[in-house]
Amino acid sequence: MVNFVLVAGARLGAWAWDEVAPYLRAAGHGVYPLTLSGLADKRGVPAGQATHVQDIVAEVERQGLRDVVLVGHSYSGIPVGQAAERIGDRLARAVFVDSNVPTDGESFVSAWPDGGTAVTASIAENGGFWPVPPASHYDGEGLTDEQIARLVRGSTPHPGATLTEPAVLARPLSELPATYILCVLAGAEPEDAEPDADVAELVDSEHWRLIKMDTGHWPMFSQPRELARVLLDAAVE
């Protein structure tokens, strides 16, 4: 048995894993969906990047978990990658679901083509939060109208400081045992799709593995059963 700690991306909370968690539990594993500070049911709690890292570490320690599979989707790959090295031998594997990955000294917005100017401006214009996007943001991601409605309804503005504060890593991320799940849709052939350069370098290391899913950026909604199967396979590598 392993223990999955599931962390969804920006603006989402533990609820985003509602359709994935039952498959993992049915396979006999511990499952701990986590809401990060400032989001969903923890809305109003002040949060920066270090806060989100500590949220994850604290959950592992509070629950007394070992054989931990840390799962980070989208934005949450950044705090998950930092937390993974901090929980030491409690970690079995880190899994990055179509996510950003942390780089020491760089923030979530650092990797954006404009250096994060647009996101930073949006945060400033919205009281320190990255606002919830409209339903059209999810077009072309393999989602039904009902799934999009759930995403829009459940999302909360994201604490801006978590996006602009830099990550802190004590050692190369390539040394972690990890799986990267690349989601490919929008007409691309999965076998031809390649991850971004920073991820490509990591998956070339001996400790990382690349998996491709034929779906959009929110597989916990578009393909929950298939995502659960990939997570289960990753857990036994």
C-alpha positions as CSV (number, residue, x, y, z in Angstrom):
1,M,0.0,0.0,0.0
2,V,1.1,3.6,-0.7
3,N,-0.4,6.9,0.4
4,F,-1.4,9.3,-2.4
5,V,-1.3,13.0,-1.4
6,L,-3.2,14.7,-4.2
7,V,-2.7,18.5,-4.9
8,A,-4.7,20.1,-7.7
9,G,-3.6,23.2,-9.7
10,A,-4.2,26.9,-9.4
11,R,-7.7,28.0,-8.1
12,L,-8.7,24.4,-7.2
13,G,-9.0,22.5,-4.0
14,A,-9.2,18.9,-2.7
15,W,-12.6,18.6,-4.3
16,A,-11.0,18.4,-7.8
17,W,-10.0,14.8,-7.0
18,D,-13.5,13.6,-6.1
19,E,-13.7,11.3,-9.2
20,V,-10.1,10.0,-9.0
21,A,-9.8,9.2,-5.3
22,P,-12.4,6.3,-5.3
23,Y,-10.4,4.3,-7.8
24,L,-7.2,4.7,-5.7
25,R,-9.0,3.7,-2.5
26,A,-10.6,0.7,-4.3
27,A,-7.1,-0.5,-5.1
28,G,-6.3,-0.5,-1.4
29,H,-4.2,2.7,-1.0
30,G,-4.4,5.6,1.3
31,V,-5.7,8.8,-0.4
32,Y,-5.3,12.3,0.9
33,P,-6.7,15.1,-1.4
34,L,-5.3,18.4,-0.1
35,T,-6.5,21.9,-0.3
36,L,-3.7,24.5,-0.2
37,S,-4.0,27.6,1.9
38,G,-6.0,30.4,0.4
39,L,-8.1,28.2,-1.8
40,A,-11.5,26.5,-1.7
41,D,-12.4,25.6,1.9
42,K,-9.2,27.4,3.0
43,R,-10.1,30.6,1.3
44,G,-9.0,33.6,3.3
45,V,-5.9,32.0,4.7
46,P,-2.8,34.1,3.8
47,A,-0.5,32.2,1.5
48,G,2.8,32.5,-0.3
49,Q,4.9,29.9,-2.1
50,A,6.5,28.7,1.1
51,T,3.1,28.3,2.7
52,H,2.0,25.9,0.0
53,V,5.1,23.8,0.4
54,Q,4.6,23.7,4.1
55,D,0.9,22.7,3.6
56,I,2.0,19.6,1.9
57,V,4.8,18.7,4.3
58,A,2.6,19.3,7.3
59,E,-0.1,17.0,5.8
60,V,2.4,14.1,5.4
61,E,3.7,14.6,9.0
62,R,0.3,15.2,10.6
63,Q,-1.1,11.9,9.1
64,G,2.1,10.1,9.9
65,L,2.4,8.9,6.3
66,R,5.1,6.8,4.7
67,D,5.5,5.4,1.2
68,V,4.1,8.7,0.0
69,V,3.2,9.4,-3.7
70,L,3.0,13.1,-4.0
71,V,0.9,14.2,-6.9
72,G,1.0,17.8,-8.2
73,H,-1.2,19.0,-11.0
74,S,-0.4,22.2,-13.1
75,Y,0.8,25.0,-10.7
76,S,1.0,22.6,-7.8
77,G,3.9,20.8,-9.3
78,I,6.0,23.7,-8.0
79,P,5.2,23.2,-4.3
80,V,5.0,19.4,-4.7
81,G,8.5,19.3,-6.1
82,Q,9.9,21.3,-3.2
83,A,7.9,19.3,-0.6
84,A,9.0,16.0,-2.2
85,E,12.7,16.6,-1.2
86,R,11.7,17.8,2.3
87,I,9.8,14.7,3.4
88,G,12.9,12.6,2.9
89,D,12.6,8.9,3.1
90,R,8.8,9.1,3.4
91,L,8.7,9.7,-0.3
92,A,8.0,6.8,-2.6
93,R,7.5,8.9,-5.8
94,A,6.5,12.3,-7.0
95,V,4.1,12.5,-9.9
96,F,3.7,15.7,-11.9
97,V,0.4,15.9,-13.8
98,D,0.8,18.2,-16.8
99,S,2.5,20.5,-14.4
100,N,5.0,23.1,-13.8
101,V,8.2,22.0,-12.1
102,P,10.2,24.0,-9.6
103,T,13.5,25.6,-10.4
104,D,15.6,27.0,-7.6
105,G,15.2,30.7,-7.3
106,E,12.5,31.0,-9.9
107,S,8.7,31.4,-9.6
108,F,5.7,30.1,-11.4
109,V,5.5,33.2,-13.6
110,S,9.2,33.1,-14.4
111,A,8.7,30.6,-17.1
112,W,6.0,32.5,-18.9
113,P,6.9,33.9,-22.3
114,D,6.4,37.5,-21.1
115,G,8.2,36.9,-17.8
116,G,4.9,36.8,-16.0
117,T,4.0,40.5,-16.8
118,A,0.4,39.8,-17.7
119,V,-0.2,37.5,-14.7
120,T,1.5,39.9,-12.3
121,A,-0.6,42.8,-13.7
122,S,-3.8,40.7,-13.3
123,I,-2.9,39.9,-9.7
124,A,-2.3,43.6,-8.9
125,E,-5.7,44.5,-10.5
126,N,-7.6,41.9,-8.5
127,G,-6.5,42.6,-5.0
128,G,-3.5,40.3,-4.9
129,F,-5.3,37.3,-6.4
130,W,-5.2,35.6,-9.8
131,P,-8.8,35.7,-10.9
132,V,-11.0,32.7,-11.9
133,P,-11.1,32.4,-15.7
134,P,-14.3,32.3,-17.8
135,A,-15.7,29.1,-19.1
136,S,-14.1,29.7,-22.5
137,H,-10.7,29.1,-20.8
138,Y,-11.5,25.4,-20.8
139,D,-12.4,25.1,-24.5
140,G,-10.5,22.5,-26.5
141,E,-9.5,20.5,-23.3
142,G,-11.7,17.4,-23.8
143,L,-14.2,18.5,-21.2
144,T,-18.0,18.3,-21.3
145,D,-20.1,21.4,-20.6
146,E,-21.0,19.9,-17.2
147,Q,-17.3,19.4,-16.3
148,I,-16.5,22.9,-17.3
149,A,-19.4,24.2,-15.2
150,R,-18.0,22.3,-12.2
151,L,-14.6,23.8,-12.7
152,V,-15.9,27.3,-13.0
153,R,-18.3,26.8,-10.0
154,G,-15.7,25.3,-7.8
155,S,-12.7,27.5,-8.5
156,T,-11.6,30.4,-6.3
157,P,-9.2,33.2,-6.9
158,H,-5.6,32.1,-6.4
159,P,-3.3,33.9,-3.9
160,G,-0.9,35.9,-6.1
161,A,2.2,35.6,-3.8
162,T,2.3,31.8,-4.4
163,L,2.8,32.6,-8.1
164,T,5.5,35.2,-7.8
165,E,7.6,34.0,-5.0
166,P,10.6,31.8,-5.9
167,A,11.0,28.1,-5.3
168,V,13.7,26.8,-3.0
169,L,15.4,23.5,-3.8
170,A,18.3,22.0,-1.8
171,R,19.3,19.6,-4.5
172,P,18.6,18.9,-8.2
173,L,15.0,17.8,-9.0
174,S,16.4,15.1,-11.3
175,E,17.5,13.1,-8.2
176,L,13.9,12.6,-7.1
177,P,12.1,9.4,-8.2
178,A,9.4,10.9,-10.4
179,T,6.8,10.4,-13.2
180,Y,5.7,13.2,-15.5
181,I,2.3,12.9,-17.1
182,L,2.1,14.9,-20.3
183,C,-1.5,15.6,-21.4
184,V,-1.8,16.0,-25.2
185,L,-5.0,17.0,-27.0
186,A,-6.0,19.7,-29.5
187,G,-5.2,17.7,-32.6
188,A,-1.7,16.7,-31.6
189,E,-0.6,13.1,-31.9
190,P,0.5,11.9,-28.4
191,E,3.5,10.0,-29.6
192,D,4.8,13.1,-31.3
193,A,4.2,15.5,-28.4
194,E,7.2,16.5,-26.3
195,P,7.3,18.3,-23.0
196,D,8.9,21.7,-22.5
197,A,12.6,21.9,-22.4
198,D,12.9,22.0,-18.6
199,V,10.8,18.9,-18.2
200,A,12.5,17.1,-21.2
201,E,15.8,17.5,-19.4
202,L,14.4,15.9,-16.2
203,V,12.7,13.0,-18.0
204,D,16.0,12.2,-19.6
205,S,17.5,11.5,-16.1
206,E,17.6,8.0,-14.7
207,H,15.1,8.6,-12.0
208,W,12.3,10.1,-14.1
209,R,9.7,8.6,-16.4
210,L,7.4,10.2,-19.0
211,I,3.8,9.1,-19.5
212,K,1.5,10.6,-22.1
213,M,-2.3,10.8,-21.8
214,D,-4.6,11.6,-24.7
215,T,-6.6,14.3,-23.0
216,G,-6.5,18.0,-22.0
217,H,-5.0,19.8,-19.1
218,W,-7.6,18.7,-16.5
219,P,-7.5,14.9,-16.6
220,M,-9.0,14.5,-13.2
221,F,-12.2,15.8,-14.8
222,S,-11.9,14.6,-18.4
223,Q,-10.4,11.1,-17.7
224,P,-10.5,10.3,-14.0
225,R,-10.5,6.5,-14.4
226,E,-7.6,6.6,-16.8
227,L,-5.7,9.1,-14.6
228,A,-6.2,6.9,-11.6
229,R,-4.8,3.9,-13.6
230,V,-1.7,5.9,-14.5
231,L,-1.2,7.0,-10.9
232,L,-1.5,3.4,-9.7
233,D,1.1,2.2,-12.3
234,A,3.4,5.0,-11.3
235,A,3.2,4.1,-7.6
236,V,4.6,0.6,-8.2
237,E,7.6,1.6,-10.4
